[in-house]
Amino acid sequence: MNSTYIRKRLADSLTAMRKAADPCARIAHSGMVQGYRSLLAKRSDLRKEPPKAAPEPTRQDNATSELARAVEEWSNEGGSGEGRRR
């Protein structure tokens, strides 16, 4: 969503909240005002700090190295099948 659109909707909701005679309508517009304000705050936070790439999980690296170690141990024990032929 565009910031200009959000600001316009915020202003419209503020005006409607002030003019609302029904308490339920006032509460509904108040909730929309809070929502638009939080959207604007979130957008400004995102502009200040560019999104960062998530770090690669190290668990996968550990799993790969464990697999490599297991294969190495298996081949050292003669698990490859070579040398067993008679």
C-alpha positions as CSV (number, residue, x, y, z in Angstrom):
1,M,0.0,0.0,0.0
2,N,1.1,3.5,-0.7
3,S,1.8,5.8,2.3
4,T,-0.3,8.5,0.8
5,Y,-3.3,6.2,0.6
6,I,-2.8,5.1,4.2
7,R,-2.6,8.7,5.4
8,K,-5.8,9.6,3.5
9,R,-7.6,6.6,5.0
10,L,-6.3,7.6,8.5
11,A,-7.6,11.2,8.0
12,D,-11.0,9.9,6.8
13,S,-11.3,7.5,9.8
14,L,-10.4,10.3,12.2
15,T,-13.0,12.5,10.8
16,A,-15.6,9.7,10.8
17,M,-14.7,8.8,14.4
18,R,-15.3,12.4,15.5
19,K,-18.6,12.7,13.7
20,A,-19.9,9.3,14.7
21,A,-23.0,9.5,16.9
22,D,-23.2,5.8,17.5
23,P,-20.7,4.5,20.1
24,C,-20.1,1.3,18.1
25,A,-19.2,3.2,15.0
26,R,-16.8,5.4,17.1
27,I,-15.1,2.3,18.4
28,A,-14.9,0.8,15.0
29,H,-13.3,3.9,13.5
30,S,-11.0,4.1,16.5
31,G,-9.7,0.6,15.8
32,M,-9.2,1.5,12.1
33,V,-7.2,4.7,13.2
34,Q,-5.0,2.5,15.4
35,G,-4.5,0.1,12.5
36,Y,-3.6,2.8,10.0
37,R,-1.2,4.4,12.5
38,S,0.6,1.0,13.1
39,L,0.9,0.5,9.4
40,L,2.5,3.9,9.0
41,A,4.9,3.2,11.9
42,K,5.8,-0.2,10.4
43,R,6.5,1.4,7.0
44,S,8.7,4.0,8.5
45,D,10.6,1.4,10.4
46,L,11.1,-0.6,7.2
47,R,12.5,2.5,5.5
48,K,15.0,3.2,8.2
49,E,16.5,-0.3,8.2
50,P,16.7,-2.3,5.0
51,P,15.7,-5.9,5.4
52,K,18.6,-8.3,6.0
53,A,19.0,-11.7,4.7
54,A,18.4,-14.5,7.2
55,P,21.6,-16.3,8.1
56,E,22.1,-19.7,6.8
57,P,21.2,-22.3,9.4
58,T,24.3,-23.9,10.8
59,R,22.4,-27.1,11.7
60,Q,22.5,-28.1,8.1
61,D,26.3,-27.6,8.0
62,N,26.6,-29.8,11.1
63,A,24.4,-32.5,9.6
64,T,26.5,-32.5,6.5
65,S,29.7,-32.8,8.4
66,E,28.2,-35.6,10.5
67,L,27.2,-37.4,7.4
68,A,30.7,-36.9,5.9
69,R,32.3,-38.3,9.1
70,A,29.9,-41.3,9.1
71,V,30.8,-42.1,5.5
72,E,34.5,-41.7,6.3
73,E,34.3,-44.1,9.2
74,W,32.3,-46.6,7.2
75,S,34.8,-46.6,4.4
76,N,37.7,-46.9,6.8
77,E,36.0,-50.0,8.3
78,G,35.8,-51.7,4.9
79,G,32.2,-50.8,4.4
80,S,32.7,-50.0,0.7
81,G,32.7,-53.7,-0.2
82,E,36.2,-53.7,-1.6
83,G,38.6,-56.3,-0.2
84,R,35.9,-58.6,0.9
85,R,35.7,-60.5,-2.3
86,R,37.1,-64.0,-2.2
